[in-house]
Amino acid sequence: MGKKFDFAFDENDEIVGLKYSSNEQKIRRLVSLIDNEYINNVNSDSLVDEAINFMVGKLDPHSTYLDKEMIKKANEEISGSYVGVGLQYRVLNDTVVVTRMLPGSPNEKLLKFGDRIVAIDEQQVTESNLKKFTTLLKGKKNTDVNIAVIRDNQPISITLKRASVPVPTVVGEHMITKDIGYIKLTRFGEKSGDEVHDALKNLLDSGMKTLVFDLRGNPGGVMRVAEQIADEFLTKDELIVYTKDKSQTKKYIYATNYGLFEKGKVYVLIDESSASSSEIVAGAIQDYGRGTIVGRRSYGKGLVQREINLGDDTRVRLTVANYYTPSGRSIQKPYDKGNQAYAEDIYARLKSGELYNKDSIKVNEKLRYVAPSGKIVYGGGGIIPDEFVALDVTSVSNWLDYNNDAKFYQEFILKQADKTHNLFFFENEKRYIKYFGAGIYRNEFLQMMGVPSDQFNENLGATVDNYIKATLANELFGTRAYLEIWSKEDEMIKRILELENTKS
């Protein structure tokens, strides 16, 4: 007695049973009293939002409250598309300069690198209203937006159509050698399983025998998509993952005969930002000895969330289960010291030296498991790689890519390329990757960094040129081209090539 039953829906439109108690009545009465009796006028909606945020924040680090704006952004990430014109740009000297149009946009061929956008729907784009630029481009699907452009010093008018623009999650797909293929997955969205499947097929058609599957920096996403992708590598009836909920009910997910790459050699790249679904895939592959995990210890998220509608277009992403790899290990790192300490775990790893030395990784012998492959693995905080690759802060390639002035360097390179934006290399990705020599910008780049040409170590010339070429490729053609060029300098890929050469 005194309890009420109701239901809600989750992100898959499945019913979630609700059972109300006297606590719910207490909150409803409080909100009613504030609305009707409190002496001052207040926005009770915002009070309720703050109260929900506070309550959910007391649960675990991955249970969160999603307001309407957050839901819109999350849906775009998961669906792999957004409504827009498909434009990528940079602001150079207070002017909006087009770098490229996204593939799959209906406007793909209408703008090109070097175009200056000076007005949108007759509203001038100036230094004072640059912040409004993206707002002016936004609108409803299938509507038009008119822009005024300066191209090679000539004014032109172009009409762009707002449409659903795909944002792929497979952003890298190329052959490193004639036998080794490479796939980079940035997150686990609704379409990621199909994207990985298509990429595998393309690489197999190109002669791939060994795959490098890059999950570095991948924060996870849709769990069933992780299961779908893991199925590409595991054989029928091998356990991919299992979950255990509040009532200790277990749910097991097994591989099918669906996989395209169940026999070939696999290397999985992970780092301290690889989390959740990334760890499900890496953990299953490691437990079965199906491949070699290369990199640094992963993030350590082993909690399963369910996204439930609260009835007013807001949702709560609530932790409802733990997941376990086939060996039975949970890779969830501890969160008993509070959310702040949990969020600052990366700094603790830096301080301990773990990112620089495998021996600094602490393991709990009580969480020691024997995997189906016979390999010894540990739970309690991420996937520990089979082949450790340190974060090398002394290498020139890493310094160029990660130093505090990297954004300034990127802008300088773009400005140099903008001066020669009509180069025929810039019009074709394959031509650019194969033939363009970034050495034409090297002297100016070194001069900008304050490095005298007579003091420059020529042995580093190829690395500097690759950095310039890859940085510019990212602007002109996107991440896929960047990764193909920069792979020559990638420490983890170098380690894989060493392993392959040793074995051969």
Rosetta blueprint (number, residue, H / E / L):
1 M L
2 G L
3 K L
4 K E
5 F E
6 D E
7 F E
8 A E
9 F E
10 D E
11 E L
12 N L
13 D L
14 E L
15 I E
16 V E
17 G E
18 L E
19 K E
20 Y E
21 S L
22 S H
23 N H
24 E H
25 Q H
26 K H
27 I H
28 R H
29 R H
30 L H
31 V H
32 S H
33 L H
34 I H
35 D H
36 N H
37 E L
38 Y L
39 I L
40 N L
41 N L
42 V L
43 N L
44 S H
45 D H
46 S H
47 L H
48 V H
49 D H
50 E H
51 A H
52 I H
53 N H
54 F H
55 M H
56 V H
57 G H
58 K L
59 L L
60 D L
61 P L
62 H L
63 S L
64 T E
65 Y E
66 L E
67 D L
68 K H
69 E H
70 M H
71 I H
72 K H
73 K H
74 A H
75 N H
76 E H
77 E H
78 I H
79 S H
80 G L
81 S E
82 Y E
83 V E
84 G E
85 V L
86 G L
87 L E
88 Q E
89 Y E
90 R E
91 V E
92 L E
93 N L
94 D L
95 T E
96 V E
97 V E
98 V E
99 T E
100 R E
101 M E
102 L L
103 P L
104 G L
105 S L
106 P L
107 N L
108 E L
109 K L
110 L L
111 L L
112 K L
113 F L
114 G L
115 D L
116 R E
117 I E
118 V E
119 A E
120 I E
121 D L
122 E L
123 Q E
124 Q E
125 V L
126 T L
127 E H
128 S H
129 N H
130 L H
131 K H
132 K H
133 F H
134 T H
135 T H
136 L H
137 L H
138 K L
139 G L
140 K L
141 K L
142 N L
143 T L
144 D E
145 V E
146 N E
147 I E
148 A E
149 V E
150 I E
151 R E
152 D L
153 N L
154 Q E
155 P E
156 I E
157 S E
158 I E
159 T E
160 L E
161 K E
162 R L
163 A E
164 S E
165 V E
166 P E
167 V L
168 P L
169 T L
170 V E
171 V E
172 G E
173 E E
174 H E
175 M E
176 I L
177 T L
178 K L
179 D L
180 I E
181 G E
182 Y E
183 I E
184 K E
185 L E
186 T L
187 R L
188 F E
189 G L
190 E L
191 K L
192 S H
193 G H
194 D H
195 E H
196 V H
197 H H
198 D H
199 A H
200 L H
201 K H
202 N H
203 L H
204 L H
205 D H
206 S L
207 G L
208 M L
209 K L
210 T E
211 L E
212 V E
213 F E
214 D E
215 L L
216 R L
217 G L
218 N L
219 P L
220 G L
221 G E
222 V L
223 M H
224 R H
225 V H
226 A H
227 E H
228 Q H
229 I H
230 A H
231 D L
232 E L
233 F L
234 L L
235 T L
236 K L
237 D L
238 E L
239 L E
240 I E
241 V E
242 Y E
243 T E
244 K E
245 D E
246 K L
247 S L
248 Q L
249 T L
250 K E
251 K E
252 Y E
253 I E
254 Y E
255 A L
256 T L
257 N L
258 Y L
259 G L
260 L L
261 F L
262 E L
263 K L
264 G L
265 K E
266 V E
267 Y E
268 V E
269 L E
270 I E
271 D L
272 E L
273 S L
274 S L
275 A L
276 S L
277 S H
278 S H
279 E H
280 I H
281 V H
282 A H
283 G H
284 A H
285 I H
286 Q H
287 D H
288 Y L
289 G L
290 R L
291 G L
292 T E
293 I E
294 V E
295 G E
296 R L
297 R L
298 S L
299 Y L
300 G L
301 K L
302 G L
303 L E
304 V E
305 Q E
306 R E
307 E E
308 I E
309 N E
310 L L
311 G L
312 D L
313 D L
314 T L
315 R E
316 V E
317 R E
318 L E
319 T E
320 V E
321 A E
322 N E
323 Y E
324 Y E
325 T L
326 P L
327 S L
328 G L
329 R L
330 S L
331 I L
332 Q L
333 K L
334 P L
335 Y L
336 D L
337 K L
338 G L
339 N H
340 Q H
341 A H
342 Y H
343 A H
344 E L
345 D H
346 I H
347 Y H
348 A H
349 R H
350 L H
351 K H
352 S H
353 G L
354 E L
355 L L
356 Y L
357 N L
358 K H
359 D H
360 S H
361 I L
362 K L
363 V L
364 N L
365 E H
366 K H
367 L H
368 R E
369 Y E
370 V E
371 A L
372 P L
373 S L
374 G L
375 K L
376 I E
377 V E
378 Y E
379 G L
380 G L
381 G L
382 G L
383 I L
384 I L
385 P L
386 D L
387 E E
388 F E
389 V L
390 A L
391 L L
392 D L
393 V L
394 T L
395 S L
396 V H
397 S H
398 N H
399 W H
400 L H
401 D H
402 Y H
403 N L
404 N L
405 D L
406 A H
407 K H
408 F H
409 Y H
410 Q H
411 E H
412 F H
413 I H
414 L H
415 K H
416 Q H
417 A H
418 D H
419 K H
420 T L
421 H L
422 N L
423 L L
424 F H
425 F H
426 F H
427 E H
428 N L
429 E H
430 K H
431 R H
432 Y H
433 I H
434 K H
435 Y H
436 F L
437 G L
438 A H
439 G H
440 I H
441 Y H
442 R H
443 N H
444 E H
445 F H
446 L H
447 Q H
448 M H
449 M H
450 G L
451 V L
452 P L
453 S H
454 D H
455 Q H
456 F L
457 N L
458 E H
459 N H
460 L H
461 G H
462 A H
463 T H
464 V H
465 D H
466 N H
467 Y H
468 I H
469 K H
470 A H
471 T H
472 L H
473 A H
474 N H
475 E H
476 L H
477 F L
478 G L
479 T H
480 R H
481 A H
482 Y H
483 L H
484 E H
485 I H
486 W H
487 S H
488 K H
489 E H
490 D L
491 E H
492 M H
493 I H
494 K H
495 R H
496 I H
497 L H
498 E H
499 L H
500 E H
501 N H
502 T H
503 K H
504 S L
